[in-house]
C-alpha cells in the first residue's frame, strides 16, 4: 500500500520532469508519455480506493520526522480517483486539441505538475505538505492559463486568478500557525486527535484555536472555490485553453470543498464557522445563478454556473452535510468537465446550423411562446407543492429515518422541495399536446434524481464518515437556535411564494407597469455590470498603482 | 541602541539606510559584481546582529516590517528588472530582523542565503537578457517565451524562487516568520502576508512584461541560451530548491 500512496502523486511529477529534460528528444511524444503516467496514476488510485472500500485501515507514510506525511484514508483515496480520472480525460483530449498550439511540450509538463500537486494536496498528511501543494496549485494554474502568451486579456485575467489565489493561500498559513501553536504538531492525524481530546484550547485574543483556524480555513476555501467577492477570476479566465478550463472547473475549483472536508474533525468542534459557510455559500449560489442566466457567452455562463454550484457545495458544508458536498463536487466536476470539453464542438456546429429541432421545448425556452390552455389551478397547485415534498420525504426516509431531526437535512429538503415545485410550476406555461404526459415525465424524472441523490449521498456518508458520532457532531455544529431556524424557513418560504405570485401574475396586470419596467431595467443594469465587483477591484488596483508611482516619485532613488 | 545596530541597518536594510544598497545596485554595471553584491550584502548585517546577541526592541521590528511593506509596495510599479530586484531584496532582507527575533538566530545566515541565492541567480539571468536586448525593461519587448524558450524558462523558475514560491527557501523563511509572529505580534504577521502578496503581484507583472507578449521578429533574431549555460542555471535552481527543502527540517 505504501508504494501505491507514493506512486499516485509521484508518477505525474517524475514524468513532467523527464518531459522537461528530454523535451527536444520526445517532441510530440511528450503527450503519450504524460497520458501513460496519468493512466498508471489512475490505476494506482483505483487500487487505493478498492483497498479503502475493503475496509483497509487508514495509513500514513512519512519522509521527515514531523513533515512529509502522505496519508491514505477514504477521502484521499476517493479524491485521488476523481483527480487522476479527470486529469486523464483532459490529457487525452489535449493531444489533438492542443496539437497546433505553441508550447505543446510546456503544456504537458505543466499539466503533469498540476496533476501531481492536486494529488499531493489530497494525500497531504501534514500542514506543511498541504500548504506547499495549496500554493503550488495557484502558481501552476496561472502558468497553464497563460499558455497563449501573446494574448493580453488572457494575461490580465490569469493574473487576477493568481492574486485571488494568493489572497486565499495566506489565511491558510495563518491557520497552520494557529493550529501548530495551539496543538504543537504538523501531522493532521495527530492534530485531529488532539483537537478531539481538548477542543477548547485558547489562542490569540482568547478565541478558541479551532474557531479562529476554522474561519481562516473557510476563507481559504472561499477564495479557491470562487465564493462571492472572491469569484471574479472564475468566469473571466475563459480565454485559457479549453482543456485547462475543464480541469479548472471540474477539479481545481473543488479544492475549497475538499479543504473543508479535510478539516471536518476541526469543524465538528466549532460553533459559528459553519453558519458563515452557509451564509456565504447561499449568497454565492443565488448570485452565481442570477449572473449565469444573464450571460450570452456560453463559456462565461458555464463559469457563473460553476460559481453557483460551488456556492451550493459550500452551503451544504454549512448545514453539516459534508459528504453530500463531496458527492455534489464530484458530480458537478464530471458534468461541468464534459460541458467544457464539448463547448467548442457545440459552438462550431452552431455556427454552421443551430440544429435545434423546433419542438415544444424549443418554442418554450428559446422563443418564449407560452400556452394559453389552463389546467384547474387548485389541482395544479396541489401537484406543485405536495408531490415534490412526498418524493423527498420518501427518499430520505428510505435511507435514514432520523434525518428529519437534523436541521441541515431539513434545509436541504426544503431546497429540494422548492426546486421540484419550481420545475413543475415552470412547465405550466409550456405548449404541449398532452400536458398530463409531460407532468408524469417531469415527476418521474424528479423522483429518479431525488432517489439517486439521496441514496448515493447516503453511501458517501457511510464511506467518508463511518462513525455516526462524527456525522452527528457535524450536524450539531451547523445547528442554530430553533426559533431562528423556524423564522429563517418562514422568511425564505415567503420570498419564494412572493416570487411565484409575481411570476404567475406577470404580464396579466397593466397596473404600475412603468415602475415594474424601471425596477427591472435597473436590476438588469446591475447584473449586466456583475454588481460592479470587478469595477471596484479594478478601480482599487488603479489607485494602489497610482499611490505606488507617487511614492516612487517622492522618494526617487531611496 | 548601540552603533552595531545602526551599521547592521545598512546591510539588513531599514529605510532610509536601505537607500545605500539601492543606489549601489543602480550604479553598478558589471553583472557578476552585481550578483556578488546581491549574494553577500546581508551577511555582514547578519554577523553583526548575531554577535551583538542583544534582544531586538519591538519598535525596530515595526520599522523592519514597515520597510518590507514600503519596498514591496513600491516594486509593484517598477519595470526595470535590476531596480525591481533591489527593492525586493531590500524588502526581503529587512524581514531578517523579524526572523532573528523569532528564535531563528542560529540559522539566520542560512535564511539570508535563502533569500539571496535566487536573487543573485536572477541578476545573472538579467545579465543574459541585457546582453541580448540592451535593456531589461518590462513591456519594451516581449514574446521571448516563444522565441527564447530556455532563457524564459530559467527566468520564470528563478522569479518564482525570488517571490518565495513553495520548495524554494524564501517560502519556508516567510512561513516560519509568520508562524513565529502570529501570536506574539499579529500586526507584523499580517504585514508579512501583505509583503508576500505584493511580491507575487509585482513578480507576475515583471514576468508578463518581460517574457510574455506577441511574437516579435526583431527579438527572435537574438540567440537563446546555450545548452551548457541552461544546464548550469538548471543545476543552480535545483540546488536552491534542495536548499529550500532543507529548511523544512527547521520546522
Boltz contact constraints between the chains, C-beta under 6 A:
constraints:
  - contact:
      token1: [A, 67]
      token2: [B, 248]
      max_distance: 6.0
  - contact:
      token1: [A, 67]
      token2: [B, 251]
      max_distance: 6.0
  - contact:
      token1: [A, 102]
      token2: [B, 146]
      max_distance: 6.0
  - contact:
      token1: [A, 132]
      token2: [B, 166]
      max_distance: 6.0
  - contact:
      token1: [A, 135]
      token2: [B, 166]
      max_distance: 6.0
  - contact:
      token1: [A, 136]
      token2: [B, 166]
      max_distance: 6.0
  - contact:
      token1: [A, 139]
      token2: [B, 165]
      max_distance: 6.0
  - contact:
      token1: [A, 149]
      token2: [B, 145]
      max_distance: 6.0
  - contact:
      token1: [A, 149]
      token2: [B, 212]
      max_distance: 6.0
  - contact:
      token1: [A, 150]
      token2: [B, 214]
      max_distance: 6.0
  - contact:
      token1: [A, 155]
      token2: [B, 208]
      max_distance: 6.0
  - contact:
      token1: [A, 155]
      token2: [B, 212]
      max_distance: 6.0
  - contact:
      token1: [A, 159]
      token2: [B, 204]
      max_distance: 6.0
  - contact:
      token1: [A, 162]
      token2: [B, 204]
      max_distance: 6.0
  - contact:
      token1: [A, 163]
      token2: [B, 201]
      max_distance: 6.0
  - contact:
      token1: [A, 166]
      token2: [B, 197]
      max_distance: 6.0
  - contact:
      token1: [A, 166]
      token2: [B, 200]
      max_distance: 6.0
  - contact:
      token1: [A, 170]
      token2: [B, 193]
      max_distance: 6.0
  - contact:
      token1: [A, 173]
      token2: [B, 178]
      max_distance: 6.0
  - contact:
      token1: [A, 177]
      token2: [B, 178]
      max_distance: 6.0
  - contact:
      token1: [A, 177]
      token2: [B, 179]
      max_distance: 6.0
  - contact:
      token1: [A, 177]
      token2: [B, 182]
      max_distance: 6.0
  - contact:
      token1: [A, 181]
      token2: [B, 183]
      max_distance: 6.0
  - contact:
      token1: [A, 204]
      token2: [B, 183]
      max_distance: 6.0
  - contact:
      token1: [A, 545]
      token2: [B, 77]
      max_distance: 6.0
  - contact:
      token1: [A, 548]
      token2: [B, 73]
      max_distance: 6.0
  - contact:
      token1: [A, 548]
      token2: [B, 74]
      max_distance: 6.0
  - contact:
      token1: [A, 548]
      token2: [B, 76]
      max_distance: 6.0
  - contact:
      token1: [A, 548]
      token2: [B, 77]
      max_distance: 6.0
  - contact:
      token1: [A, 549]
      token2: [B, 77]
      max_distance: 6.0
  - contact:
      token1: [A, 551]
      token2: [B, 74]
      max_distance: 6.0
  - contact:
      token1: [A, 552]
      token2: [B, 74]
      max_distance: 6.0
  - contact:
      token1: [A, 557]
      token2: [B, 23]
      max_distance: 6.0
  - contact:
      token1: [A, 558]
      token2: [B, 16]
      max_distance: 6.0
  - contact:
      token1: [A, 558]
      token2: [B, 19]
      max_distance: 6.0
